[in-house]
Amino acid sequence: MHKWIMATLLGVAGLLAVYLLTFNLPEKEEHVAEEQFTVPDTPVDAATAEAFYKSNCMGCHGDQYQGAMGPALANIGSLRSKEEIYKTVLNGKGGGMPSFEDKITEDELINLTNWLAEMK
């Protein structure tokens, strides 16, 4: 008796799977590859980067880059690529890191990114 019930259930499940595969799957969307962005190697204006850090980042990352509410940045250049640092500052990160997209110019962002990337 149990064999017949199991066989029936497996048959129904198989038919349901075929139906779902045939009629209900969404069409595949073409995946558009993200443009590869490379942070340009520019001379770092340390004074400008430090001033931005002190006014926007120090509260969470500490006055010695040791971390507080946010992670330590003392050796961020050896942990993350420049592109990862750039994207994190620009877009923010879940868990409290805000986006600076509307608060920083492209040149300031590149300068800050290169400055942070030198911390190894």
C-alpha distance (Angstrom), angle and dihedral (degrees) to the residues before:
residue distance angle dihedral
M1 . . .
H2 3.80 . .
K3 3.79 90.6 .
W4 3.82 91.2 57.5
I5 3.81 92.4 48.8
M6 3.81 91.9 48.8
A7 3.79 92.2 46.4
T8 3.80 90.8 50.4
L9 3.81 92.2 48.4
L10 3.81 91.7 48.9
G11 3.80 90.4 48.5
V12 3.79 92.6 50.5
A13 3.81 90.9 46.4
G14 3.80 90.0 50.6
L15 3.80 92.4 50.0
L16 3.80 90.7 47.4
A17 3.81 90.5 50.8
V18 3.81 91.7 50.6
Y19 3.81 90.8 48.2
L20 3.81 92.9 49.3
L21 3.78 92.7 46.8
T22 3.79 91.5 48.8
F23 3.80 103.1 42.3
N24 3.80 114.3 12.9
L25 3.78 109.7 44.3
P26 3.79 113.5 108.4
E27 3.76 117.0 -116.5
K28 3.76 115.0 -94.6
E29 3.76 113.9 -99.7
E30 3.73 117.2 -141.1
H31 3.77 109.2 -112.1
V32 3.75 110.1 -129.1
A33 3.76 109.4 -148.6
E34 3.77 114.0 -125.3
E35 3.73 114.5 -112.4
Q36 3.73 110.8 -103.8
F37 3.78 108.0 -117.7
T38 3.76 121.0 -165.3
V39 3.77 119.3 -164.4
P40 3.80 105.8 -126.6
D41 3.78 118.2 -118.7
T42 3.76 102.4 -117.3
P43 3.79 130.1 162.7
V44 3.79 108.8 -88.2
D45 3.79 119.6 -120.3
A46 3.79 95.1 -152.0
A47 3.81 94.8 -174.8
T48 3.81 92.4 56.3
A49 3.81 92.7 44.5
E50 3.81 92.3 48.5
A51 3.81 91.3 48.3
F52 3.82 90.8 52.3
Y53 3.81 90.2 46.0
K54 3.80 92.7 50.4
S55 3.78 93.8 49.5
N56 3.82 98.8 40.3
C57 3.80 112.5 17.5
M58 3.79 110.6 27.4
G59 3.82 94.6 80.5
C60 3.81 91.1 65.4
H61 3.81 103.4 24.6
G62 3.82 99.5 40.0
D63 3.79 135.8 -115.6
Q64 3.82 91.3 -88.1
Y65 3.83 94.1 39.5
Q66 3.81 86.9 -107.3
G67 3.78 95.4 130.8
A68 3.76 129.6 -114.6
M69 3.79 118.0 175.0
G70 3.81 87.8 -6.3
P71 3.81 127.4 47.5
A72 3.78 123.2 -80.9
L73 3.79 114.3 -90.2
A74 3.82 98.1 -169.5
N75 3.82 91.4 109.1
I76 3.80 101.3 16.7
G77 3.81 91.2 128.8
S78 3.79 91.0 65.7
L79 3.81 93.0 45.3
R80 3.81 101.9 45.2
S81 3.78 136.3 32.3
K82 3.78 119.8 -117.1
E83 3.78 89.1 -108.4
E84 3.82 91.8 54.3
I85 3.81 91.0 49.1
Y86 3.82 90.6 47.9
K87 3.81 93.3 50.7
T88 3.80 92.9 45.9
V89 3.80 93.5 52.1
L90 3.80 92.3 42.9
N91 3.82 98.9 44.8
G92 3.79 102.8 22.7
K93 3.75 123.4 -137.5
G94 3.77 134.1 -105.8
G95 3.77 116.7 -93.6
G96 3.78 98.0 51.7
M97 3.81 109.0 -45.1
P98 3.82 104.4 128.5
S99 3.77 125.3 -145.0
F100 3.79 115.3 -106.6
E101 3.80 93.8 -167.0
D102 3.80 93.7 118.6
K103 3.82 95.6 32.6
I104 3.79 102.5 57.9
T105 3.78 134.9 48.5
E106 3.79 121.5 -126.1
D107 3.82 91.6 -108.5
E108 3.81 92.0 49.3
L109 3.80 90.3 48.3
I110 3.80 92.8 50.7
N111 3.81 90.7 46.8
L112 3.81 92.1 49.1
T113 3.81 91.1 45.7
N114 3.80 93.1 51.7
W115 3.81 90.6 45.5
L116 3.82 92.4 51.6
A117 3.81 91.2 43.9
E118 3.82 89.2 59.1
M119 3.81 89.9 61.9
K120 3.76 102.3 98.6
